[in-house]
Each structure stands twice: as structure tokens, then as C-alpha cells.
Amino acid sequence: MTHPDAIVIGTGVIGAATAFELAKAGYKTLSLDRNAQPGHGSTAGSCAIIRMHYSTLDGTAFAWEGYHYWRDWADYLGLPPGTDLAPFKECGCLVMKTPANDHLAKHLRFARELSIPHEEWTPQDITARLPVYSLDSFAPPKRPDQEGFGEPNGGHLAGGVYWPHAGYVTDPALSAKNLIDAAKLHGAETRLGVEVTEILAENGRTKGVRLATGEEIHAPVVINVAGPGSARINEMAGVTDDMTIATRPLRQEVVHIPAPPGFDFERNGTIVSDSDIACYCRPEHGNHILVGSEDPDCDPHDWAASDTDYNREFTDQWTTQALRYAQRVPSLGIPGRARGVVDLYDAATDWIPIYDKSALPGFYMACGTSGNQYKNAPIAGKLMAALVDYCEAGADHDADPLQFELPYIGRTVDAGFYSRKRPINEDSSFSVLG
């Protein structure tokens, strides 16, 4: 495809969903990625949790809408019968009530307003589902070298809220490939193993891209969905001056650790978000537990100078997360060999993504999505396709933001919520929780 209608930079799960939705809308799309396979950037390292609790009402509505596409994954894609599809395991998600999250008062209000199924659990409910759990409180979260680490503070967790429809996708890279394959059914094309080195413009408008080989590909629309490389692509396009929200690559470590003896966490466990110890977890293949960090204040952020050249080895952060989780699960055994994932987030200033146009007409961005937007990929793709339609028809999205309908839940959201020019959203958790 030498003259596509739209170039999508990135074949991660959100880039792939954007290409799919544009192709369904009639655009000739060309997806470009430096990786050799779709979804093999930061998407492959995603914990791929599908949840519907957020710290903002718009974020909650977006996530609740997004769940329905994973539930109906085969129907949404329309791929031939027998296609290998990424499985969605609906194991539920428990969020502990703590002072740090105001005992989930806001989350409960949003869940009720949006009619999202949820249950309030007592401490007895929690230990009935998770008998290996201790509900001692250890707040505030600490590092192992800080005084009092591992010592209960004398309090106990007051219970939690359980969202039964939450779950996780076992193969996030495959989900991106599913989307790319679905896009191809509508005429979309993909080129892998190519590096974008320049965003081309002419007469004040996007003209296309130049590759590392020197080849130019011209298109009136270019969409930056480059994950941790998004900041670099935005700089190439010269569009950062009017952005109040920036994106940066943030290095993360995720722990894979065996479940404690006598408990099948893979079969009987659930996703747990626990701000008392600043960890979240989910079941992992082989009766393992995946443990990630909720970015407490005591942990320094490891911002990467480059989205390609960063430390891919485990550090003492792996041990810190394993030991924090062992506070909650005293029978947990911690192996001598670190296993898990080291990868990058594409983190926005307030941990809420940018789904927006830019100061350069024809150049769009779906950035700052890592850590908490995997679950929203299908509806984010629909939003980006609608935004391109809206702006290319001559609308001024900055002055009159797109009003976007969430088809499953029948709610309209103001797409200006995701603007690159928004004030920093003080209602955000300023963490992976979004």
C-alpha cells in the first residue's frame, strides 16, 4: 500500500484496535511496527487485566464498556471459525478497602451510577475465597530496608469490593494479532520490522512518514500509537508545545511466583488490588501468582531515557514486591531465582491516556496508555476512528470536543476528557490504577 488513507504507528493492542476500527469505517490503513510480530512491544509484557473500577467516572464508564468486547471477543472480531483467539478468564477482581482509597466510597458510587455488578465483601468473605490471606494491615507501604517493614501496624483490613466480571487475558500478544488479522479482513495492511524516523508535513499538514531506509509513505492521516516510543514520535512531529500532558517510558518489574502450598491460586484465586501493601496480583499459568506494584511513594520511579535501551534485568524491586506480597500471604515461598517481566509503561503525567488530535492537522495520538488501558483497547480504537472522522470532516475538537457514545452501555462521554491540553486531573490515582 503506497498511498494509504491512514498510517497507524504501532501494532500493540491499542494500535491494532485502531487499525481494525478505521478499516471497518472504510479507511485504507497501513500499520507500521519495528517489531517482527504484532503485539510484541509493551503489549506482550502487559498483565492484561480487564477491570471496571477507576478513580474517575469517565474512566469507569470507558472500562465498563471495554469489558463487553472481551466478553464477546469472537463476535467482535468476526474471524473465521477455528481461529486461535486470546482467552479471557473471568475470575473477578477484589479491591481491598483501605484509608488510602477512602474505603472505595467513590468507586462504589461510580459502580452504582453505571449499574456495574459488584459485591461488598466482609473480612470473612475474603478469607473464605482466599484462605491463605492474612488481613493484618501493614500501611503505609515500605521498602524492606525501612524500619518496620513486615511488621503489622495493629490494624486489620475492613473488607473489600468484588467485581465478578473482571478477569484477564492469558496471551495479550495474541489479542493484538487477533485484531490485526480482523483488520486485514477489511483491507488493512501491515508492515513489520520497519522503523519510522520522521513525520512528514507539507503546507502545515501531515503528509506521511519516512522510514529508516529512506522510504517515504504518504498519507493524510498518521496516528501515533507507539507505546513507550510515543514521546519520541510526538517530538518528531513537533507537536509537544501545546501539550499540558506529557508521556514518558517508565520501567516496571512484574513478579511471577509460585502459589503457596495447598492452594490452587490459578483455579480458585482472583485479581486483588491491595493499596495497604501497594501490590496487585492475578492468577498466572502453572499455579503461579503475578504480582505488580501500585507505585507507592516509597518506590522511586525508574524513568527510562530511551524506549529501546534500558535495563532488562531484575533488580531489588523484584524482591521488594515479592516480600510486600508475602506480608499478605505468610505461607508464600519466595524462590531464589527471579522470574517475571521487565518492560516499559507509556505513562502520562496524570496516568490518564491521551486520545486526541494534535497541533499538526492530520496527526493524531493514542498515548500514555500503559499500565491501565489494555482493557480499553477495543473502545479506544472506536474512539480514535470516530475522532479521525470528526476532525477530518472539519470539526474543531479542541473547541468543541467530540461527544462519543459507548454503544454497549448507552452512555455518551466527552472525548475532551482525554485531551492532550487538559489540566492535570487531580481525581486520578496518579498510579497504574489510573
Order of alpha helices (4+ residues) and beta strands (2+ residues): beta-alpha-beta-beta-alpha-alpha-beta-beta-alpha-beta-alpha-beta-beta-alpha-beta-beta-beta-beta-beta-alpha-beta-alpha-beta-beta-beta-alpha-beta-beta-beta-alpha-beta-beta
